[in-house]
Amino acid sequence: MERVVASATQAKSTHTDLEQLCVNSIRVLTMDAVQKANSGHPGMPMGMASVGYLLFTRFMRHNPRNPKWFGRDRFVLSAGHGSMLLYSLLYLTGYDLTLDDIQHFRQLNSRTPGHPENLVTPGVETTTGPLGQGFGNGVGMAIAAKHMAARFERDDPELFAHRIFGICSDGDLMEGVSSEAASIAGHLGLGNIVYLYDDNHVTIDGHTEIAFTEDVSHRFDAYGWHTQVVEDANDLGALVRAIDNGIAETGRPSLIRVRSHIGYGSPHFQDTSRAHGQALGVEEVKLTKQHFGWPTEPLFYVPDEALNEFRQCVDRGAKLEADWNRAFAGYAAKNPAAVAEFNARLKGELPAGWDAELPKFTPKDALATRQSASQAEQAIAQKVMSLFGGAADLNESTFTDIKDGGSFEPGSWGGRNLHFGIREHGMCSILNGIALHGGFIPFGSSFFVFTDYCRPSIRLAALMELHVIYIFTHDSIGLGEDGPTHQPIEQLTAMRAVPNLTLIRPGDANEAVEAWRAAMTHRGGPVMLVLTRQHIPTLDRTAAAPATELSRGAYIFNETPGRTPELILMASGSELQLAVGAKQELEKRGHAIRVVSMPSFELFAAQDEAYRDTVLPPAIRRRLAIEASVPLGWYRWMGLDGDMVGMTTYGASGPSQEVLRYFGFTIDNVVEHAIALLSRQPGR
Ligand SMILES: Cc1ncc(C[n+]2csc(CCOP(=O)(O)OP(=O)(O)O)c2C)c(N)n1
């Protein structure tokens, strides 16, 4: 296959006039777009225009007319605030983005939002802006590429050899998440990464000297990266050589530190933070254009020679993809089974019979939902090869490693268990990258309380509609001895607040199995399974609804036969057993009770109103929620006349059952609260 990569001998130490025109075209489009919007970040694209130009026109194998071509190299703009760099490149190289789109930069419902969004703009691989996240996403993409190559490559190493290019900034490299991702990328020796670091010495509050003086190259050396320095971002020859070297280094990820100048060319604002986050001003834009020898009018002017040069990417990309498709057709003819799996994975299809071996539990089984869920996961993992992921050094507790799946390591890229180390945030940003790459249902696991360490990446998974599965165990004060630092109190509420995240907290072993089924079949967003450490009973369902009802988010578990319920007990997870027990006690006292199992607010909220009103009839206003968490999120279901047995303080260290009793998670206490509710006149 053709490699469109300039060799060192072709490298020039100075740029040609045409190259200069191309680089300046990016700068001018950026200045004009930000000026028209009167909002945005002109400085970084102006400083790194040369890098963007070279990557898109010389190095990256991409097809502007098919941004989803599997064999493409991926480009990640981790410094998402510099979005005009990416939009300029996408427009100039012939993606489905017009000059009109550029002129509507940052306008409502435009295809050029403030920060790049994967679902909005063709050619944007990942949503970036929260600094450091893109860096981690790229590491995930590189992991995904390595694993796909190991699983599918036969005799043509080029077919699955795409690379991950990225641009990151000071802010990216200051954020902790990039350190976590860089550390694991170095450990793994991900030689398919080439990142260029925009070393412009400027952030929002001024010079980097005020807060960022470490030697970044040495830091990355220590991580095990291949590092280089280019002293001048305008030296295209040096950049070409460095990128060539980065590509040639296949045993380590590559970081090229590029000394650049924010707001390059602006007579008054170059090298100052004034160029970072606001329009340069009409006068300054004119002066800068004059400095480039550019006509000041019309706005958004790009010379034909430059546009033609950029648009060579269209024909080149078509040829690259056609060559790849030809090679792939040869591969497919020789490897029909592999190609069937490959195609299904890319489409996100599950193999026939994927759920055939799911376990079934009986009331004899008393086990933690982390255990029952693990059994379900193992049964699925044997059939679904796209399931790939790992734990943040807590597999001994979360039980998520795939049995006989092997470890993903240098030399065994086909392993399906990724040892993330104690890097929860890095793990979740990497999971996003794996999902974005395509061909995977990635999963990650840790203790539920540490979702606090993962939240920015979880939020982005939800925003990007990625099919990522999180398995978080040790879900309440019921974890016991580890005490309040490890006992989640507000995390259920916090995670339920993330739009488009589906959280499922199963109430027994059979619900745990159904939770996995829901996680596998859900599309358009991440799913989080929230599981117990402590054993809980498997509920007797001979006179109760089947656990498959979990798919509706909430369902009538059982109720006093033949009578209209006076009160609804509703619970999730380990507290469902308390509702079931309390119902029996209350029935003995003559009350008619309904138990509602509510493992997922989101799945329930997605049901139609008629179903929701069947489960929680508006006329039944005495409702008691039971969950070892803060009540905030439950008010929607409790209503004004409801009450909750929940947590309003942090927990305590002690044996599980004692801690639960201490905080009122007993049948007696639930009954007491129910009696109090029953004796109250609703509406008062
Ligand atoms: C996690 C996160 N924190 C803060 C910000 C706000 N922010 C945007 S850019 C930036 C820093 C700019 O410095 P640098 O990364 O060097 O970019 P440059 O000024 O060179 O464009 C900050 C703090 C952000 N986008 N993400």
The ligand as an SDF file (V2000), in Angstrom:
LIG
                    3D

 26 27  0  0  0  0  0  0  0  0999 V2000
  -10.0370   20.9610   32.3720 C   0  0  0  0  0  0  0  0  0  0  0  0
  -10.0180   22.3530   31.8430 C   0  0  0  0  0  0  0  0  0  0  0  0
   -9.7140   23.3510   32.6890 N   0  0  0  0  0  0  0  0  0  0  0  0
   -9.7400   24.6250   32.2630 C   0  0  0  0  0  0  0  0  0  0  0  0
  -10.0740   24.9350   30.9780 C   0  0  0  0  0  0  0  0  0  0  0  0
  -10.1630   26.3720   30.5040 C   0  0  0  0  0  0  0  0  0  0  0  0
   -9.0360   26.6420   29.6080 N   0  0  0  0  0  0  0  0  0  0  0  0
   -9.1710   26.6390   28.2830 C   0  0  0  0  0  0  0  0  0  0  0  0
   -7.7080   26.8500   27.5080 S   0  0  0  0  0  0  0  0  0  0  0  0
   -6.8800   26.9530   28.9700 C   0  0  0  0  0  0  0  0  0  0  0  0
   -5.3910   27.0540   29.0650 C   0  0  0  0  0  0  0  0  0  0  0  0
   -4.7440   27.6570   27.9350 C   0  0  0  0  0  0  0  0  0  0  0  0
   -3.3800   27.3650   27.9390 O   0  0  0  0  0  0  0  0  0  0  0  0
   -2.7540   26.3760   26.8820 P   0  0  0  0  0  0  0  0  0  0  0  0
   -3.2510   25.0130   27.1420 O   0  0  0  0  0  0  0  0  0  0  0  0
   -1.3170   26.5870   26.9080 O   0  0  0  0  0  0  0  0  0  0  0  0
   -3.3780   26.8270   25.5120 O   0  0  0  0  0  0  0  0  0  0  0  0
   -2.9190   28.0990   24.6500 P   0  0  0  0  0  0  0  0  0  0  0  0
   -3.0390   29.2950   25.5250 O   0  0  0  0  0  0  0  0  0  0  0  0
   -1.5380   27.8450   24.2480 O   0  0  0  0  0  0  0  0  0  0  0  0
   -3.8930   28.1280   23.5280 O   0  0  0  0  0  0  0  0  0  0  0  0
   -7.7480   26.8590   30.0310 C   0  0  0  0  0  0  0  0  0  0  0  0
   -7.3380   26.9560   31.4440 C   0  0  0  0  0  0  0  0  0  0  0  0
  -10.3890   23.8560   30.1240 C   0  0  0  0  0  0  0  0  0  0  0  0
  -10.7370   24.0320   28.8540 N   0  0  0  0  0  0  0  0  0  0  0  0
  -10.3280   22.5770   30.5750 N   0  0  0  0  0  0  0  0  0  0  0  0
  1  2  1  0
  2  3  1  0
  2 26  2  0
  3  4  2  0
  4  5  1  0
  5  6  1  0
  5 24  2  0
  6  7  1  0
  7  8  2  0
  7 22  1  0
  8  9  1  0
  9 10  1  0
 10 11  1  0
 10 22  2  0
 11 12  1  0
 12 13  1  0
 13 14  1  0
 14 15  2  0
 14 16  1  0
 14 17  1  0
 17 18  1  0
 18 19  2  0
 18 20  1  0
 18 21  1  0
 22 23  1  0
 24 25  1  0
 24 26  1  0
M  CHG  1   7   1
M  END
$$$$
